[in-house]
Amino acid sequence: MRHRDDMTFPFEEYERRLTELRGRMAERQLDAVIITDPENLMYLCDYQTTGYSFFQAMVVPIEDPPFMIIRAMEESNVHERTWVEHTRPYPDTGDAIQMLVESLREFGLSGKRVGYERNSYFFPAYQQDRIHTTFLRGELVDCFGIVEEGRVSKSAAEIEIMSRAAAATEAGMRAGIEACAAGVTENEIGAAISSAMFVAGGEPPAVMPYVTSGPRSMIGHATWEGRTVRPGEHVFMEVGGCYRRYHTAMMRTVVLDELSSSMAKAQRRMKLALRELRSVLRPGLTVSDADQIVRSIIVDNDVGARLVTRSGYSIGIAFPPSWDEGYIISLKAGDSRVIKKGMTFHVIPWMWGVDGDKTVGTSDTLHITEDGCESFFTLDEDFVAKPEHAADLPRGAERRRSGGESGRGGEDRPRGQREKAAAAEVASVPGKGGETEEDRKLPSSAPSSASGGS
């Protein structure tokens, strides 16, 4: 290893990661591993590039120095960014797999037991077939997940880097909320979010922000497409800020009106789910129990909404096409794994199909401490209501809501009465002066302890 002090983390952090990886290799009786996943390369040696569609690999022998097989154009990234000393570049006219096999022989790994990441996005089947037909003297075995075992729990240094990503996330979301207005396009909102993230020190995320308005919020993983936001609609945003490839993410909702009865109920359900989970999320809780706490609260609603996905996922290092580490661990039923200190989760108690035609969300990114959990964010979780952007109606007309109610006491009432009604509604929201009976009630299906699974 080439000692240097200008990487993302102190040199000792990389020494620890490599040592722990070799410990897991020894447990699996592996003489070497071939690491091809971009996130795993970043984790082990600080290597990153946007050119990861070309074959790249780091070979880690159980004792000897690691070496990299890399596209010739990308070799400068190895020398500029990482502690790796030995590279074997291949030209664009060359054969990457042939270079890999020749390098394995050169570094004394012929006839050895070598692991490779069979499920890596960037080690496709046709390349795996070729290495199996050319590396004939050695034994190739699947070691997928061997690096992720170290990645799933973050060190204190990683939590600090994620805090810097969180600052970008929050700056972007604040700008997005401010930009939401009738007559602007979803593109303009997305531009405001992106600009604010980058000005705050954020770097290009694995996924650009999700911004959808009105009925388009029902389209899975949709984002801005030039649609103009209309008076009275809502805007659903999900923002993932990035710093040194580490991410944090959050969802928020803006309503260009007062909150309808349905939207107010949805807001309370999501805030309750986050509050209840944060009160019990700690080392020792099972993944399945964490999911059940969130899911049981969200499904217990009378606004027609569903939780159509997992209730959260691990988050950290990411390259496009996704900012999550959900393939390492996701909050879903049936997973009896135990949550540990240092794990980081984007918890997503979002609601799909409020009143049949709206998706809304409030989420949080949490890190697990010794005896609980902490949020990376400070931004308020309430929906942001902007009644000044509501649809204009004839004077005296009742603005009907999806729940069959007029908003906060009726817009045709005197201003003083409207303000009193608004204050009464705010007082019923958790953290805003009191709780409703609905907020205090946990569904009977919620787990009673951290010991069981669902």
C-alpha positions in Angstrom: 0.0 0.0 0.0 1.2 3.5 -0.9 0.8 5.7 2.1 -0.9 9.0 1.4 -2.9 11.6 3.3 -5.0 13.1 0.6 -7.8 10.5 0.2 -11.4 10.7 1.4 -10.5 9.0 4.7 -7.4 8.7 6.8 -5.0 6.0 5.5 -5.7 3.9 8.6 -9.3 3.6 7.5 -8.3 1.9 4.3 -5.8 -0.4 6.2 -8.6 -1.5 8.5 -11.0 -2.2 5.6 -8.4 -4.3 3.7 -7.4 -6.2 6.9 -11.1 -7.0 7.6 -11.6 -8.1 4.0 -8.7 -10.5 4.2 -10.1 -11.9 7.5 -13.4 -12.7 5.6 -11.3 -14.2 2.8 -9.6 -16.5 5.2 -12.9 -17.6 6.6 -14.0 -18.6 3.1 -10.6 -20.2 2.3 -9.9 -17.8 -0.6 -6.4 -17.1 -1.9 -7.6 -13.9 -3.7 -10.7 -12.0 -4.7 -11.6 -10.1 -7.9 -13.6 -7.0 -7.0 -15.5 -5.3 -9.8 -18.3 -3.5 -8.2 -17.7 0.3 -8.4 -19.0 0.9 -4.8 -16.7 -1.8 -3.5 -13.7 -0.4 -5.3 -14.5 3.0 -3.8 -14.8 1.5 -0.4 -11.5 -0.4 -0.5 -9.2 2.1 -2.2 -11.0 5.4 -2.9 -11.1 4.7 -6.7 -13.9 6.3 -8.6 -14.7 7.2 -12.2 -17.7 7.7 -14.4 -16.2 5.3 -16.8 -17.1 2.1 -15.0 -19.0 0.7 -17.9 -15.6 -0.5 -19.1 -14.2 -3.5 -17.2 -12.3 -2.6 -14.1 -11.1 -4.9 -11.3 -9.1 -4.9 -8.1 -7.5 -8.2 -7.3 -6.8 -8.6 -3.6 -4.5 -11.6 -2.7 -4.7 -12.9 0.8 -1.2 -11.6 1.6 0.5 -9.9 -1.3 -0.2 -6.3 -2.5 -3.4 -5.8 -4.5 -3.3 -4.8 -8.1 -5.8 -3.3 -10.6 -6.8 -4.2 -14.2 -8.0 -1.0 -15.7 -8.8 0.7 -19.0 -5.7 2.6 -20.0 -7.6 5.9 -20.0 -8.6 5.3 -16.3 -5.2 4.4 -15.0 -4.6 8.1 -14.0 -7.5 7.7 -11.5 -5.7 4.9 -9.8 -2.5 6.9 -9.4 -4.2 10.2 -8.5 -6.8 8.9 -6.1 -5.8 5.6 -4.5 -3.1 3.8 -2.5 -2.8 1.0 -5.1 0.7 0.7 -6.5 0.4 -1.9 -9.2 -1.8 -1.5 -12.3 -2.2 -3.5 -15.5 -3.9 -1.2 -18.1 -5.5 -2.5 -21.3 -6.1 -0.4 -24.4 -9.5 0.2 -26.0 -8.4 -2.3 -28.7 -7.3 -4.8 -26.1 -8.9 -7.7 -24.3 -9.7 -6.9 -20.6 -10.4 -10.5 -19.6 -7.2 -11.7 -21.2 -5.4 -9.0 -19.3 -7.1 -10.1 -16.1 -6.1 -13.8 -16.6 -2.6 -13.0 -17.6 -2.2 -10.8 -14.5 -3.5 -13.5 -12.2 -0.8 -15.8 -13.6 1.9 -13.0 -13.3 1.1 -12.4 -9.6 1.3 -16.1 -8.8 -2.4 -16.9 -8.5 -2.6 -19.8 -11.1 -3.9 -22.9 -9.4 -5.3 -20.8 -6.5 -8.8 -20.5 -5.1 -10.1 -17.1 -6.4 -13.4 -15.5 -5.5 -15.3 -13.1 -7.9 -18.4 -11.1 -7.6 -20.8 -13.1 -9.6 -23.7 -10.7 -9.1 -21.8 -7.5 -9.9 -23.6 -5.2 -12.4 -20.4 -4.6 -14.2 -19.0 -8.1 -14.6 -21.5 -9.4 -17.2 -22.1 -13.0 -17.9 -20.2 -13.1 -21.2 -17.1 -11.9 -19.4 -17.6 -14.4 -16.6 -17.9 -17.2 -19.1 -14.6 -16.1 -20.7 -12.7 -16.1 -17.4 -14.1 -19.6 -16.6 -12.8 -20.9 -20.0 -9.4 -19.3 -19.7 -8.4 -19.5 -16.0 -8.2 -23.3 -16.2 -5.7 -24.2 -13.5 -7.3 -22.3 -10.7 -10.7 -22.6 -9.0 -13.2 -19.7 -9.4 -15.9 -19.3 -6.7 -18.6 -16.8 -6.1 -17.7 -14.4 -3.3 -20.5 -11.8 -3.8 -21.1 -9.8 -0.7 -17.7 -10.3 0.9 -17.0 -6.5 0.7 -20.5 -5.5 1.5 -20.2 -7.3 4.9 -17.9 -4.5 5.8 -19.8 -1.7 4.1 -23.1 -2.3 5.8 -22.0 -0.7 9.1 -20.4 2.7 8.8 -17.4 3.9 10.8 -17.4 7.3 12.6 -15.5 8.7 9.7 -18.1 7.5 7.2 -20.9 9.0 9.3 -19.1 12.3 9.2 -18.9 12.2 5.4 -22.6 11.3 5.2 -23.3 14.4 7.4 -21.7 16.5 4.6 -23.9 14.7 2.1 -26.9 15.5 4.3 -26.1 19.2 4.3 -26.4 19.1 0.5 -29.6 17.0 0.6 -31.2 19.5 3.0 -30.1 22.5 1.1 -31.5 21.0 -2.1 -34.9 20.2 -0.5 -35.2 23.7 1.0 -34.7 25.2 -2.4 -37.1 22.8 -4.0 -39.8 23.7 -1.4 -39.2 27.4 -2.1 -39.4 26.9 -5.8 -42.8 25.1 -5.8 -45.5 27.4 -7.1 -48.4 27.4 -9.6 -47.1 28.1 -13.1 -43.5 26.8 -12.6 -42.4 23.7 -14.4 -41.1 20.6 -12.7 -37.8 21.2 -14.5 -37.5 24.6 -12.7 -38.0 22.9 -9.4 -35.5 20.3 -10.2 -33.0 23.0 -11.3 -33.4 24.8 -8.0 -32.8 21.6 -6.0 -29.7 20.7 -8.0 -28.2 24.1 -7.9 -28.6 24.4 -4.2 -27.1 20.9 -3.6 -24.0 21.8 -5.5 -23.6 25.2 -4.0 -23.8 23.6 -0.6 -20.8 21.4 -1.4 -22.7 18.4 -2.8 -21.4 16.4 -5.8 -23.2 14.7 -8.6 -25.5 12.1 -7.0 -26.2 8.6 -8.3 -29.7 9.8 -9.2 -30.9 13.3 -9.8 -33.8 14.5 -7.7 -37.3 13.1 -8.2 -39.9 15.9 -8.8 -43.4 15.1 -9.8 -46.6 17.1 -9.5 -50.3 16.3 -9.4 -51.3 13.0 -11.0 -47.8 12.4 -12.3 -46.8 11.6 -8.7 -48.5 8.2 -9.2 -45.9 7.2 -11.8 -43.1 5.1 -10.1 -39.7 6.7 -10.2 -40.8 9.5 -12.5 -39.1 12.8 -12.4 -39.4 16.2 -14.1 -40.5 16.2 -17.7 -41.4 19.8 -18.3 -44.9 19.7 -16.8 -46.3 22.9 -15.5 -47.5 22.7 -11.9 -51.2 23.8 -11.7 -52.9 25.8 -8.9 -54.1 23.6 -6.1 -51.9 20.6 -6.9 -49.2 19.0 -4.8 -45.6 18.4 -5.6 -43.8 15.3 -4.4 -40.0 15.5 -4.1 -37.3 13.0 -3.2 -33.7 14.3 -3.0 -30.5 12.4 -2.6 -27.4 14.5 -1.7 -23.9 13.2 -2.4 -20.5 13.8 -1.0 -17.5 11.6 -2.0 -20.1 9.1 -3.4 -21.8 8.8 0.0 -25.5 9.7 -0.1 -28.4 10.6 2.2 -32.0 11.0 1.0 -35.3 12.5 2.0 -38.8 12.9 0.7 -41.0 15.9 1.3 -44.4 17.1 0.0 -45.7 20.6 -0.9 -49.4 21.4 -1.3 -50.4 24.5 -3.3 -53.4 24.9 -1.1 -54.5 24.3 2.5 -54.2 20.7 3.5 -57.3 18.7 2.7 -58.6 16.2 5.3 -57.0 13.4 3.4 -53.6 15.1 3.1 -53.6 16.0 6.8 -54.3 12.4 7.7 -51.6 11.2 5.4 -49.1 13.6 7.0 -50.0 12.4 10.5 -49.6 8.7 9.5 -46.1 9.2 8.0 -44.9 11.4 10.9 -46.2 8.8 13.4 -44.5 6.0 11.6 -41.2 7.8 11.7 -41.6 8.8 15.3 -42.5 5.3 16.5 -39.6 3.7 14.5 -37.1 6.2 15.8 -38.2 5.5 19.4 -37.2 1.8 19.1 -34.7 1.6 16.3 -31.4 0.4 17.9 -28.9 -2.4 17.8 -30.7 -5.7 18.4 -34.0 -4.9 16.6 -34.6 -7.2 13.6 -35.0 -5.9 10.1 -38.4 -7.5 9.9 -39.6 -5.8 13.1 -38.4 -2.4 11.9 -40.4 -2.9 8.7 -43.5 -4.0 10.6 -43.5 -0.9 12.8 -43.6 1.4 9.7 -45.9 -0.8 7.6 -48.5 -1.4 10.2 -48.9 2.3 10.8 -49.0 3.3 7.1 -51.5 0.6 6.0 -53.9 1.6 8.8 -55.3 4.6 7.0 -58.7 5.6 5.6 -57.4 7.7 2.6 -57.0 4.9 0.2 -53.2 4.8 0.3 -50.8 1.9 0.3 -47.1 1.3 1.1 -46.2 -0.5 -2.1 -42.5 -1.0 -1.4 -40.0 -1.9 1.3 -40.2 0.6 4.2 -36.5 1.5 4.0 -33.1 0.5 2.8 -29.4 0.8 3.6 -27.8 3.9 2.1 -24.2 5.0 1.7 -21.7 4.6 -1.2 -23.4 4.7 -4.6 -22.9 5.2 -8.3 -25.6 5.5 -11.0 -28.1 4.0 -11.5 -29.2 4.0 -7.9 -28.3 5.8 -4.6 -29.3 3.0 -2.3 -27.6 0.0 -0.8 -30.8 -1.9 -0.7 -29.3 -5.0 -2.2 -27.2 -5.2 0.9 -30.1 -4.8 3.4 -33.7 -3.5 3.0 -36.4 -3.1 5.6 -38.9 -5.7 4.6 -40.8 -8.7 6.1 -39.2 -12.0 6.7 -35.6 -10.7 7.2 -34.4 -11.9 10.6 -31.0 -10.1 10.5 -30.2 -8.0 13.5 -29.6 -4.2 13.1 -26.2 -3.1 14.3 -24.4 0.0 15.3 -23.2 2.1 12.3 -25.9 0.9 9.9 -27.6 3.7 8.0 -31.1 3.6 6.5 -33.3 5.8 4.4 -36.7 5.1 6.0 -39.6 5.7 3.6 -43.1 5.6 5.0 -44.5 7.1 1.9 -48.1 6.7 0.8 -49.1 5.8 -2.7 -52.6 6.5 -3.9 -54.0 9.1 -1.4 -57.6 9.6 -2.7 -56.6 7.3 -5.5 -54.6 9.8 -7.4 -51.8 11.2 -5.3 -48.4 10.0 -4.0 -47.0 11.8 -1.0 -44.0 11.3 1.1 -42.0 12.2 4.2 -38.8 10.3 4.9 -35.7 10.4 7.0 -32.1 9.0 6.8 -31.0 7.6 10.1 -27.8 6.1 11.5 -27.7 3.6 14.3 -25.9 4.5 17.5 -24.9 2.4 20.5 -28.3 2.6 22.1 -30.7 4.2 19.5 -30.6 6.1 16.3 -30.1 9.7 15.1 -31.3 11.6 12.0 -28.9 13.3 9.7 -31.5 16.1 9.1 -33.1 19.1 10.8 -35.7 20.0 8.2 -39.3 20.0 9.4 -41.3 16.9 8.3 -44.7 18.6 7.9 -46.2 19.1 4.4 -45.6 22.6 3.3 -48.9 24.3 2.5 -49.0 27.3 0.1 -52.6 28.4 -0.1 -51.6 31.5 -2.0 -51.2 29.2 -5.0 -54.6 27.6 -4.7 -57.0 27.6 -7.7 -59.1 30.8 -7.9 -62.8 30.2 -7.3 -65.7 32.6 -7.5 -66.3 34.6 -4.3 -68.5 32.6 -1.9 -67.9 29.3 -3.6 -66.9 26.5 -1.3 -63.6 25.0 -2.2 -64.5 21.3 -2.0 -61.8 18.9 -0.8 -61.2 15.3 -1.7 -62.3 14.4 1.8 -65.6 16.2 1.3 -64.5 19.2 3.5 -63.7 22.8 2.9 -60.1 23.8 3.9 -59.3 24.8 7.5 -62.8 26.2 8.3 -63.7 27.5 4.8 -62.0 30.2 2.7 -65.3 32.3 2.6 -65.1 32.9 6.4 -63.6 36.1 7.9 -59.8 36.0 8.1 -59.8 36.0 11.9 -62.0 32.9 12.0 -59.8 31.2 9.4 -56.7 31.9 11.5 -58.3 30.4 14.6 -59.4 27.3 12.7 -55.9 27.0 11.3 -54.3 27.2 14.7 -56.7 24.6 16.0 -55.7 22.2 13.2 -52.0 22.8 13.8 -52.5 22.1 17.5 -53.7 18.6 16.5 -50.5 17.7 14.7 -47.7 16.0 16.6 -45.0 18.4 17.6 -47.2 21.4 16.9 -49.0 21.8 20.2 -50.6 18.4 20.8 -51.5 15.0 19.4 -54.8 13.6 18.2 -56.2 10.3 19.4 -55.2 8.9 16.0 -51.5 9.9 16.6 -51.5 8.3 20.0 -52.9 5.0 18.8 -50.5 2.4 17.5 -52.1 -0.3 15.3 -52.5 -3.6 17.1 -50.4 -5.3 14.4 -47.2 -3.5 15.5 -44.6 -5.8 17.1 -44.5 -5.6 20.9 -40.8 -6.3 21.2 -37.6 -6.3 19.2 -37.2 -10.1 19.6 -39.6 -11.4 17.0 -39.9 -11.5 13.3 -42.8 -11.2 11.0 
